[in-house]
Amino acid sequence: MQGKVLSFGELLLRICPDAEGSFLKKNNLPFYVGGAEANVATALAIWNIPSSYFTALPDNLLSEQLVGYLQEYTIDTSPIHYHGDRIGIYYLHKGKDLKNAGVIYDRANSAFALLKTDSIDWDKVFEGVTWMHFSAICPAINQSLADVCEEALKVAAKKSITVSIDLNYRSKLWKYGKEPIEVVPRLAAYCDIIMGNVWAAERMLGIPVDADLVQKDEKESYLDQARKTSEHMMRQFPKCKAVANTYKQGVKYYSTLFTEQQLSVSTEYSSEKIIDKVGSGDCFMAGLIYGYYNDMPPQDILEFATAAAFQKLFIERDATNMTVNDIRKSIHVHQ
């Protein structure tokens, strides 16, 4: 019987100055509620998947308002751990990508960053949960968070909970003396589904990418690399049953899913102009979880996840607001 999907990660406020700095004169600074795992939890809740969320927040009025905001989406917020004094913030100028050097983090000593092992009742957190999702952003924050991730994963393994990871790489977060390759493989070993791209797999898991791949810039070469990376990953991590890779090749967007020794390739989407890059990968991950949760065939899972992620590029907020029917309509239009 399927239970809740628990998303594990830091809730963040994204503050968006305009590039020209006119917010200083207008006294108007837009912000959005986000965080990779919160975006996944929100999408799943909108798609009627029982969704719960673990993060850490200070016990204050702002947290109360944020939790109320999550609850409006029917996200189960009971696992949230309350301690500390700060909610994490990051600044990203409008139109920029999270991988862009322009992102400014203000997350030090946040409630989530201060989490320690042996301080969380994991049996309570995992009550009724059959799937756990987290991203590689969590262990990037500090060693203590990396240890908390592993502690949670060990409990999830004992409870036979399905685990997924998004190999999000954020260079500005890995600042505590460890490289991702020293930390992430130990966590990936617990995962059933690994999502990211071939370059993240190289940097975080040590899986090599052909040296001339970017120079070739050919779709067939990217697809061949997706197969190689996926096969290598499954050999390295025997628990892994599926590997998903996304590609943004110029204005083109497409993805792959490797499972049962078969590589599925999605419909190719393209657009010259997008509205908001933030959260597209999170929406893709949510789409994968949605598909597997509903026992969809691999190609259908991939098409749903890809369409959801592509449509997110035109939504000005961190999490999607599209329904399952909206996404299915967009699939039909593009086929």
Helices and strands as residue ranges (DSSP letters): E 4-8, E 12-15, H 23-26, E 31-34, H 36-46, E 51-54, E 56-57, H 61-71, E 81-82, E 88-91, E 104-106, H 122-125, E 129-135, H 138-141, H 143-158, E 162-166, H 180-188, E 193-196, H 198-205, H 213-216, H 219-236, E 242-249, E 252-259, E 262-265, E 269-270, H 280-293, H 298-312, H 324-334
